[in-house]
Amino acid sequence: MSIEAADGFLDGRLRLKQGRGHRAGHDAVLLASLTPPNQAGLILDIGAGAGAVGLMAATLAPGATVGLVEIDPESCALAQENVALNALSTRVRIHCCDATLAKSRRAAGLVDETATLVLTNPPFYEAGRVRVTPDPDKARAHVAAVPLSEWVRGCLALLAPGGVFAMIHRADALYECLAAAAGRIGGVTVQPVYSRPGAPATRILVTGVKGSRAPMSVLEGLIV
């Protein structure tokens, strides 16, 4: 994996080295922005890549600890560099594992039902439905090895009762997102994200509370 110079996030409060394949951008910033400043306990960034979302969450919520959960060893190594680059090693830990498998989670030091907030930006496409790029880094970030329902199940296994789940995905995947979370979280909110006024939504931010039975609501959209 070739590395480019560090990029700035959060008005320069965070610096991030990224590979030349998939690069964190607006999606990561939008997802991390769902972190409350007073968030305490353990925040997990599932599918962390180089650590953009989790490290932004650690910066936004100084009272929390953060786990960066990533399956790719090279990305885990890059995330570790970014933890050190931002002097966050006392609060941020890397967990190199497959979050969808309980045995892999345990081997990496993760304990189910301990996170107070789970943030995830899963691969947006399923294998077989799209043409896969020959770039292995981009392919890994964009094409899921498992169905979205399994990804969400792994995320929610790590979330404590009463904890908050937050995910960003394609707007046209709304049905799949709601189906994957059905019966597992309540108080679901859906916030559309638009690239410009009058255009169809391109992204959705989906949140919910584990164990809640509150009804779903659709929030006012964001234009970025």
C-alpha positions in Angstrom: 0.0 0.0 0.0 1.5 3.3 -1.1 1.0 6.2 1.3 0.4 9.9 0.6 1.2 12.9 2.8 -1.1 13.5 5.8 -4.5 15.2 5.1 -6.1 17.6 7.5 -9.6 17.0 9.0 -11.7 18.9 11.5 -10.1 22.3 10.6 -6.6 20.8 11.0 -7.2 19.3 14.4 -6.6 15.8 13.0 -4.0 14.7 10.5 -4.5 11.4 8.6 -2.2 9.4 6.4 -4.1 7.6 3.7 -3.4 5.0 1.0 -3.6 5.8 -2.7 -6.7 3.5 -3.0 -9.8 4.4 -1.0 -9.6 7.8 0.7 -11.7 9.1 3.5 -13.7 12.3 2.7 -17.2 13.7 3.2 -18.7 10.3 4.2 -16.3 9.9 7.0 -16.8 13.5 8.2 -20.6 13.1 8.1 -20.5 9.9 10.1 -18.1 11.1 12.7 -20.2 14.2 13.2 -22.8 12.0 14.8 -20.5 11.7 17.8 -21.8 13.8 20.8 -19.1 15.9 22.4 -20.0 14.5 25.8 -20.0 10.9 24.6 -18.4 8.6 27.2 -17.5 4.9 27.3 -16.3 3.0 24.3 -16.8 4.1 20.7 -16.1 1.5 18.0 -15.4 2.4 14.4 -16.3 -0.8 12.4 -14.5 -1.1 9.1 -12.1 1.7 10.2 -9.7 1.6 7.3 -7.0 4.1 8.1 -9.0 5.3 11.1 -10.6 8.5 9.9 -14.0 8.1 11.5 -12.8 6.7 14.8 -10.0 9.3 15.2 -12.4 12.1 14.4 -14.7 10.7 17.0 -11.9 10.5 19.5 -11.1 14.2 18.8 -14.8 15.2 19.1 -15.4 13.3 22.3 -12.3 13.6 24.5 -14.0 11.7 27.4 -14.4 8.5 25.4 -12.1 5.6 24.4 -12.1 4.4 20.8 -11.6 1.1 19.1 -10.7 1.0 15.4 -11.9 -2.3 14.0 -10.5 -3.3 10.6 -10.0 -6.6 8.8 -7.1 -5.6 6.5 -3.6 -5.8 8.2 -2.1 -3.1 6.1 -4.9 -0.7 6.9 -4.5 -1.6 10.6 -0.8 -0.7 10.4 -1.7 2.6 8.7 -4.4 3.3 11.4 -1.7 2.6 14.1 0.5 5.2 12.4 -2.4 7.7 12.5 -3.1 7.1 16.1 0.6 7.9 16.9 0.6 10.9 14.5 -2.3 12.4 16.5 -1.0 11.5 20.0 -4.1 9.4 20.7 -2.5 6.2 21.8 -3.8 6.5 25.4 -7.4 6.4 24.2 -7.4 4.6 20.8 -6.8 0.9 20.2 -6.6 -1.1 17.0 -8.5 -4.3 16.6 -7.5 -6.2 13.5 -10.3 -8.8 12.9 -13.4 -9.7 11.0 -16.1 -8.0 13.0 -18.8 -10.3 11.6 -17.3 -13.4 13.3 -17.5 -13.8 17.1 -14.4 -15.9 17.3 -12.3 -13.3 15.3 -13.7 -10.4 17.5 -12.7 -12.2 20.7 -9.2 -13.0 19.4 -8.7 -9.3 18.7 -9.6 -8.4 22.3 -13.2 -7.2 21.6 -16.0 -8.0 24.1 -19.6 -8.1 22.9 -22.1 -5.6 24.3 -19.5 -3.1 25.6 -19.6 -0.2 23.1 -21.8 2.8 23.9 -21.6 4.0 20.3 -20.9 2.1 17.1 -20.0 4.0 14.0 -19.8 2.2 10.6 -19.2 3.1 7.0 -19.6 -0.4 5.4 -18.7 -1.3 1.9 -21.5 0.1 -0.3 -21.8 -2.8 -2.8 -22.2 -6.6 -2.7 -20.0 -8.8 -4.7 -21.6 -9.9 -7.9 -23.8 -6.8 -8.2 -21.1 -4.4 -9.4 -18.0 -4.4 -11.5 -15.1 -4.8 -9.1 -12.1 -2.4 -9.6 -8.7 -4.1 -10.1 -7.3 -1.9 -7.3 -7.4 -4.3 -4.3 -7.5 -1.4 -1.7 -10.5 0.2 -3.4 -12.2 -3.1 -4.0 -12.0 -4.0 -0.3 -13.4 -0.7 0.8 -16.3 -0.6 -1.8 -17.4 -4.3 -2.2 -18.6 -6.2 0.8 -17.6 -9.8 1.4 -20.8 -10.4 3.4 -24.4 -9.2 3.1 -25.2 -5.9 4.9 -27.4 -7.9 7.3 -24.3 -9.8 8.6 -22.3 -6.6 8.8 -24.9 -4.9 10.9 -25.4 -8.0 13.1 -21.6 -8.0 13.9 -21.8 -4.3 14.7 -24.8 -4.7 17.0 -23.2 -7.7 18.8 -20.6 -5.3 20.1 -23.1 -2.6 21.1 -24.3 -2.5 24.7 -28.1 -2.3 25.4 -29.1 1.3 25.2 -26.1 2.1 23.0 -26.3 4.0 19.7 -25.7 2.5 16.3 -24.8 5.0 13.4 -24.2 4.1 9.8 -23.8 6.0 6.5 -24.8 4.3 3.3 -26.1 5.0 -0.3 -29.5 6.6 -0.4 -30.8 3.9 -2.8 -29.8 1.3 -0.2 -32.4 2.6 2.3 -34.5 -0.6 2.1 -31.5 -2.9 2.7 -30.4 -0.7 5.7 -33.7 -0.8 7.4 -34.1 -4.5 6.8 -30.7 -5.2 8.2 -31.5 -3.3 11.4 -35.1 -4.5 11.8 -35.9 -6.0 15.2 -32.4 -5.2 16.5 -32.6 -1.4 17.1 -35.4 1.1 17.7 -35.8 4.8 17.6 -34.4 4.7 14.1 -33.7 8.0 12.4 -33.0 8.4 8.7 -31.3 11.7 7.5 -31.0 12.1 3.8 -27.8 13.8 2.5 -27.9 15.9 -0.8 -25.1 17.1 -3.0 -27.2 20.2 -4.0 -30.7 21.6 -3.6 -33.3 19.9 -5.7 -31.1 16.8 -6.4 -32.0 13.3 -5.2 -30.3 12.2 -2.0 -27.0 10.5 -2.5 -26.4 9.3 1.1 -28.4 8.5 4.2 -27.3 8.6 7.9 -29.1 5.9 9.8 -29.1 5.8 13.6 -30.9 3.7 16.3 -30.8 2.6 19.9 -30.2 -1.1 20.8 -33.2 -2.4 22.7 -35.4 0.7 22.0 -39.0 0.3 20.8 -39.4 3.9 19.8 -40.8 4.6 16.4 -38.8 5.6 13.3 -38.4 9.2 12.2 -37.1 10.9 9.1 -35.0 14.0 9.8 -34.5 17.1 7.7 -31.9 16.5 5.0 -28.4 17.9 4.8 -26.9 19.6 1.8 -23.1 19.2 1.5 
